Amino acid sequence: MVVTYKNWAEEFPFILWGYRTSIHASARKTPYSLAYRSKAVLPIEVEIQSLRVLVETKVLDEEWMKERYEQLALIEEKIARAQYHAQGYQKMITSACKKKVKPRNLKEGDLVLKVIRDETFDPRGNMKPRCSRPFIIKKIMSRGATRITNLDGEEMLCPINLDRLQKYNI
């Protein structure tokens, strides 16, 4: 059987329902429960009366009001718990991203090489150099931009980002 995607518009509500009622790692809650502050009732539970739906529909007004008040009292706790988990998730993602960052301990007056990020292979089959000749850092500006000069004292016209520079070890 060949699968075609011509009926995606018919399947889309089911996909959205699945996404909204599945637990996400960031808050450890479903988006549905965060938005509507209650558990989602599956469409099949409405058609075929489940015990949960029967209990909810046959509850007296006083009992329903009492349960609703208890649920409202717990909402703040649920929101705080979800925010706590979201903050923990953000810290985990931040620390994972920061592990990949290489610190650049460069200062003004250091000798550096400018890294060439083009292809390192020559069409003739030879390797091109990965770095250019040495430069001197003249000024470090905000957000990692630097002004460099060559060894003769001629300043480069365009500023270069610190991530394109590599410390030159003599």
C-alpha positions in Angstrom: 0.0 0.0 0.0 1.3 3.4 -1.0 1.1 6.1 1.7 0.0 9.5 0.3 -0.2 12.7 2.1 -3.2 14.2 0.3 -5.4 13.8 3.3 -3.2 15.6 5.7 -5.9 18.2 6.5 -8.1 15.4 7.8 -5.3 13.9 10.0 -4.1 17.3 11.3 -6.6 17.6 14.3 -5.6 14.1 15.5 -1.9 15.1 15.3 -2.6 18.3 17.2 -4.6 16.4 19.8 -1.7 14.0 20.3 0.8 16.8 20.7 -1.3 18.8 23.1 -2.1 15.8 25.3 1.4 14.3 25.5 3.8 15.2 28.4 6.7 17.4 27.4 10.1 17.4 29.1 10.3 21.1 29.7 7.4 21.4 32.1 6.6 17.7 32.7 3.0 18.5 32.0 0.8 18.4 28.9 0.1 21.7 27.1 -3.6 20.9 27.5 -3.4 20.6 31.3 -1.4 23.9 31.5 -3.9 25.8 29.4 -7.2 24.3 30.7 -6.0 23.3 34.2 -7.5 19.8 33.9 -6.8 16.4 32.3 -8.0 15.9 28.7 -10.9 13.6 28.1 -10.3 11.4 25.1 -13.0 11.4 22.4 -13.5 7.6 22.8 -14.2 8.1 26.5 -17.2 10.4 25.6 -18.6 7.9 23.0 -18.1 4.8 25.2 -18.9 6.0 28.7 -15.8 5.3 30.9 -15.9 5.2 34.7 -14.2 8.6 34.8 -16.8 10.3 32.6 -19.7 8.6 34.5 -18.3 9.8 37.8 -17.9 13.3 36.5 -21.4 13.5 35.0 -23.3 12.1 38.0 -21.7 14.3 40.6 -24.0 16.5 42.6 -23.6 20.2 42.4 -22.3 20.5 46.0 -19.7 17.8 45.5 -18.7 19.3 42.1 -18.3 22.7 43.7 -16.2 21.2 46.5 -14.0 19.3 44.1 -13.6 22.3 41.9 -12.6 24.5 44.8 -9.9 21.9 45.8 -8.7 21.9 42.2 -8.5 25.7 42.2 -6.5 25.6 45.4 -4.0 23.3 43.8 -3.6 25.3 40.6 -1.0 27.6 42.0 1.0 24.7 43.3 0.8 23.0 39.8 1.9 26.2 38.1 4.8 26.7 40.5 5.9 23.1 40.0 5.7 23.4 36.2 7.7 26.7 36.3 10.3 25.0 38.5 10.7 22.1 36.1 10.9 24.5 33.1 13.7 26.5 34.9 15.6 23.2 35.6 15.1 22.2 31.9 16.5 25.6 30.8 19.5 25.3 33.1 20.2 21.8 31.7 20.0 23.0 28.1 22.2 26.1 28.9 24.9 24.0 30.6 24.9 21.6 27.6 25.3 24.5 25.2 28.0 26.1 27.3 30.1 22.9 27.3 30.6 23.4 23.5 31.9 27.0 23.9 35.7 27.4 23.8 36.9 30.3 25.8 39.1 32.8 23.9 41.7 34.3 26.2 43.0 36.9 23.8 43.9 40.4 24.7 45.2 43.5 23.0 48.8 43.1 21.7 48.6 39.3 21.3 49.9 37.7 18.1 47.1 35.8 16.3 46.4 33.9 13.2 43.3 34.5 11.1 41.5 31.2 10.5 40.5 30.6 6.8 37.1 28.9 6.7 37.0 28.3 3.0 37.6 24.9 1.5 41.1 23.6 2.4 41.5 21.6 -0.8 42.9 23.2 -3.9 41.3 22.1 -7.3 44.8 20.8 -8.3 44.7 18.4 -5.3 47.0 20.3 -3.0 46.0 21.4 0.5 45.6 25.1 1.2 46.8 26.6 4.5 44.1 26.8 7.3 45.5 30.0 8.7 46.9 33.2 7.3 50.1 35.0 8.4 50.3 36.4 11.9 48.5 39.6 13.0 48.5 41.7 16.1 45.3 42.5 18.0 45.0 46.3 18.1 41.6 46.7 19.8 38.9 44.4 21.2 35.5 45.9 20.8 32.1 44.8 22.0 30.6 41.4 21.2 33.9 39.8 20.2 34.7 42.1 17.3 38.4 43.0 17.0 40.6 45.3 15.0 43.9 43.7 13.9 47.1 44.9 12.2 49.7 43.0 10.3 53.3 42.9 11.5 54.1 46.0 9.4 51.5 48.1 11.3 48.9 48.3 8.5 45.4 48.0 10.0 42.8 45.7 8.4 39.8 47.6 7.0 37.0 45.4 8.4 36.8 44.2 12.1 37.1 40.4 12.6 35.3 38.3 15.2 37.3 36.6 17.9 36.1 33.2 16.8 38.0 33.6 13.6 41.3 34.2 15.4 43.6 31.7 16.9 46.5 32.4 19.3 49.9 32.4 17.5 52.4 30.4 19.6 56.0 31.2 18.7 
